[in-house]
Amino acid sequence: MESTREKQEVTLLEVLNRVINKGVVVSGDLVISIANVDLIYVGLRLVLASVESLGEGYWR
């Protein structure tokens, strides 16, 4: 069965442009433990957006 959708190539630059225009948040946690005892916890929060898009939604 053939799909009716057309395949469209998207460059990395186009993807970055779309992400920066809308903004993206990446979050993650890393816990290092031995014998079920947490020794190190690292939390990461990364926001990637243009200043213009941050100003429109965040500061209002």
trRosetta pair geometry for C-beta under 8 A, 3 or more apart (Angstrom, degrees):
i j d omega theta_ij theta_ji phi_ij phi_ji
10 14 5.1 -118 -169 80 84 131
10 15 6.0 93 142 -54 116 92
11 14 4.8 100 57 4 77 100
11 15 7.2 -141 99 -3 44 86
12 15 5.6 -54 -150 37 36 113
12 16 6.3 35 153 -17 68 105
13 16 5.8 -54 -146 38 31 110
13 17 6.3 35 153 -23 64 106
14 17 5.5 -52 -147 34 31 115
14 18 6.5 30 155 -17 64 104
15 18 5.9 -57 -151 37 31 109
15 19 6.3 29 153 -18 66 108
16 19 5.6 -55 -143 39 32 111
16 20 6.1 28 160 -16 67 108
17 20 6.1 -57 -143 39 26 106
17 21 6.3 26 157 -20 62 109
18 21 5.8 -56 -146 36 29 111
18 22 6.4 5 163 2 65 111
19 22 6.4 -72 -146 50 25 94
19 23 7.5 76 169 -103 58 3
19 24 5.1 -29 -164 -18 99 127
19 48 6.4 6 145 110 112 119
20 23 7.4 32 -160 -76 26 44
20 48 6.8 -76 -97 148 67 90
20 49 6.2 136 -155 -143 52 35
20 50 4.9 72 166 -40 96 94
20 53 7.3 162 154 11 57 141
21 50 6.7 8 -93 6 37 124
21 53 6.0 144 -172 -67 35 141
22 49 7.6 -99 99 -118 35 99
22 53 6.8 -178 -136 -157 6 153
23 47 7.0 -8 -169 -173 104 88
23 48 6.8 164 -152 89 55 53
23 49 3.2 1 -109 -94 94 123
23 50 7.7 -111 -73 21 82 61
23 53 5.2 -165 -44 123 106 133
23 54 6.9 120 -95 -71 136 71
23 57 7.8 -115 11 40 153 138
24 47 7.7 166 86 -153 45 47
24 48 5.1 -8 58 60 90 99
24 49 7.1 165 19 -63 51 82
25 45 7.1 -16 -169 -167 99 83
25 46 7.1 154 -158 82 50 53
25 47 5.4 -15 -105 -102 79 72
25 48 7.8 -177 -81 23 33 69
26 44 7.5 -23 116 123 89 104
26 45 7.7 157 85 -156 54 37
26 46 4.4 -9 59 60 98 107
26 48 7.3 29 -2 -2 104 108
27 43 7.8 -10 -167 -176 91 84
27 44 6.5 166 -151 92 47 66
27 45 5.0 0 -107 -107 91 69
27 46 7.3 -172 -74 24 47 68
28 43 7.7 172 91 -155 46 47
28 44 4.8 -1 57 56 85 110
29 41 7.3 -22 -167 -165 96 86
29 42 7.2 154 -159 84 49 56
29 43 5.4 -13 -107 -107 80 70
29 44 7.4 -164 -75 22 35 75
30 40 7.7 -14 115 115 92 97
30 41 7.4 153 85 -157 56 41
30 42 4.4 -5 58 58 103 103
30 43 8.0 -161 26 -71 67 32
30 44 7.6 40 -3 -9 100 108
31 38 5.5 -51 -169 -132 113 106
31 40 7.1 165 -153 87 43 58
31 41 5.3 -5 -106 -105 79 74
31 42 7.8 -164 -71 26 39 66
32 38 7.6 105 75 -156 44 61
32 39 5.3 -52 100 63 89 100
32 40 4.2 16 43 50 109 102
32 41 8.0 -145 25 -65 68 37
33 36 6.3 17 152 -136 131 15
33 37 5.7 168 -162 76 93 37
33 38 4.6 -49 -92 -95 109 46
33 39 5.9 159 -108 3 44 80
34 37 5.9 -24 69 56 65 93
34 39 6.2 31 8 -28 92 127
38 41 6.2 23 172 -55 124 100
47 54 7.9 83 147 -99 129 120
49 53 4.9 -113 178 82 109 117
49 54 5.0 128 103 -55 125 91
50 53 4.8 87 57 11 87 99
50 54 6.9 -153 91 -4 44 87
51 54 5.7 -56 -147 40 32 112
51 55 6.1 35 154 -23 66 109
52 55 5.8 -56 -148 34 27 112
52 56 6.7 30 154 -24 62 104
53 56 5.7 -47 -148 27 36 114
53 57 6.9 0 167 9 66 106
54 57 7.0 -81 -151 50 26 84
54 58 4.9 -18 -177 15 70 132
54 59 7.3 68 137 -19 73 97
55 58 6.9 -50 -92 48 15 92
55 59 5.3 -20 -147 20 54 128
56 59 7.9 73 20 38 9 89
56 60 7.2 -16 170 -16 35 122
57 60 6.8 -73 -153 26 19 107
